[in-house]
Amino acid sequence: MKLKSYRKKSDNNPLIRYELNKLQESNTQTEYLLATENRFEALLDTCEEKTPEELWLGMKNIWTEAAENTLGKKKSMKKKPWISTETIELANEKRKARKNNEKGKYIRLRNEIKYKIRNDKQDNIEKVNTFKYLGSLKTDSGDNTNDINARIGMAKKRMQDLVNIWKDKTITLQLKIKIMKTLVWTVMTSEPKDGRSKRNKRRK
């Protein structure tokens, strides 16, 4: 008897995806930046009374709430966007074969579908064009990936490393805001760039 290990999925902290492609619109960019910058000023105004963790949580909440209000949550897709129509049709045939108890046809279709799915996925990997926008690695279809988690971790560390500055009463609020935008905000925010075009420039 074979035992297969698995990891139970937790719904306590589900991954929330936002419609990051909306940030390509200038009006939405402006709305998002205003929503975050105004609240950052209020957060830094009380930073002397907060711990590094409290400062970070406040900062993270500002980003996520602004994203939810200005961008909206991305609707989940049950179907993998890279699976071809031909593969889906084969899957429908496989279900019919199983229902009609056609064992030989079912096994043949099952193996064929596995092969097709591998090819579909490989084709998608080869065609995808990625770029970074607001610290999130996105595909040309607007999907973001786990790269944003790395950006969040980097921003959190930067925020905590600068805790002495946030608590220093001799530093003005205006200067703290400038430091925040320069050293922390830039970790999460970047202009759209095509990584491959960057490499091509180096080769030239």
N, C-alpha and C positions, 0 to 999 in steps of 0.2 A: 504494500500500500504506500502510495506517495503522498507526502504532506507538502502543501504549498504555503509558504509564509506570505502574509499580506499585512499592510498597514491600514489600520482603520482611519477613515477620513473623519476629520473633526469639523463640525459646523460652528464651533465657538468663535473662530477668527477667520471667516471666509475671505478669500481674496476678492477685493472689489476692484473692478476695472472701470475707468472713466473714458468718456468719448474724447480722447486726446486729439483726434484729428480736427476737432473744432478750434483748437488753438492756432490753426493755420489761418483763421479769419482774424483780421486786425481788430475788429470791434470786440471779439471775445478775448483776445490777448489783453487788450486794455482793461476790460472789465475784471479779468482774473487778477492782473497785477495790482489794480487799485484795491480790490477786495483784500488782498494779502498784505500789501504795504501799510495800509491804514491800521490794520490790526497788529502788525509787527511793532509799530510805534507804541501802541498801547501796552503791548507785552513788555517791551524793553523799559518802559517808564516805571514798571514795578519789579524789574529784574533783581534789584538788590535784596528783595524779600524772599526770593525763590531759590530752590536748590537747582543744580544742573539738570536733574531728571525732570523737575517741574517745568523748567524753561523749555526743555526739548519737547515734552508732551504738548505744551502750549503752542509751540511752533508747528508741530506735526498736525495738531487739530486745525490750525489756521489753513494749512495747505489742503487738507482733506475736505474741510467744510467749504472752502472756496471752490474746489474742484466739483463737489457735489452740486453746489448752487449755480455755478456758471457753465459747467460742462455736462453734468448729468452722468448717471451710471450707464455703462455699456451693457446692452442686452446680451444674455448668455446664448450661445449657439449650441444646440444639441448635436447637429451634424458638423463634422470636421470640415472646414472650408476647403481643404486640399484634396478631399476624396472625390474622385471623378464620377460623372454620371454613369459611366459604364460599370464601375465597381458597385454602385448602388443597385443597378439593375440585376447584377449577378447575385447580390445579397437577397433581393426579392425572390429570385429563382430558387436560391438555396432554401429559403423558408418554405416555399411551395413544395420542394422535394421532400423536406422533412415532414411536412404535413401529410403528404401522400405516401409516406413510408418508402420512398425511393432511395434506399441506402447508398447504392453505388453512385448515383447522380449527386446525392448530397455530399459525399466525401470528395468527389471530383471538384465540385463547385467550391467547397470549403478551402481546398488547397489552392485553387485558382484565385480565390478572393484574397488569401494571404499574400500571394505573389503580387497581385494588382495593388494592394494597399501599400506594400513596400515601394513599388514603383511610383505610385502617386505621391508618397511622402518625399521620395528622393527628388522627383521633378519639382516639387514645391520648394525644397531647400535650394535647388540650383537656380530657380527663377527669382527667389525673393530678393528684394532690394531694401536695405535697411538704412535708417538714419536716426540721429538722436534729436529729440525735441523735449525740452523741459526735463532733461535727465533720463528720459525713458527710451530704451531701444525699441523702435517701432518698425513694422513692415510697411510696404507700400499700400496695404489694405487698412492701415491705421491701428493694427494690434500692438499692444505693448507687451513686454516680456519681463522676466525676473530681473532684468538689469536695473529696474527702478528700485528693487530692494537693496541692491548694492549702493545705489546713490543715497537712499535714505540712511543707511548705516554710516556712510561717509559724512553726511551732513550732521548726523547726531554726534559723531566723534568730534567734528570740528566745533560744534556748538559747545560741547562740554570742555574741550581744550581751552576755550576762550572765557571760561566762567569768571576768572579774575577780572577781566575787562568789564563784563556785564555788572559786576558788583562794585566796581571802582567808582566812588562818588565824585572823584575829581574829573572823571571823563564825562563830557556833556552827552545828553541824549542824542543830539544830532550826529555826533561822532560815532556813538554806538550803533546807530542805524546805518551809517555809512559802512562801518566795519561788518555789520550783519549782511548787508547787500553784497559787499565785496568778497568776504571770506566764507560765508555760509550759503547765502542765496545762490551764488554762482555754481555751487556743487550740484544743486538740484535743477538749475536752469542752464540751457545751452541753445544756441542757434541751430536750426536744421542743417545737418551736414551729411554728405554721402561719404561713408568710410572708404568706399572703393575709389572714388574720384580723388580722395586725399592721397591714397597710396599711388595712384597713377601719376599725380603731380610729383611725388618724390622720385619716381623712376625717371621722369623727364629731366 
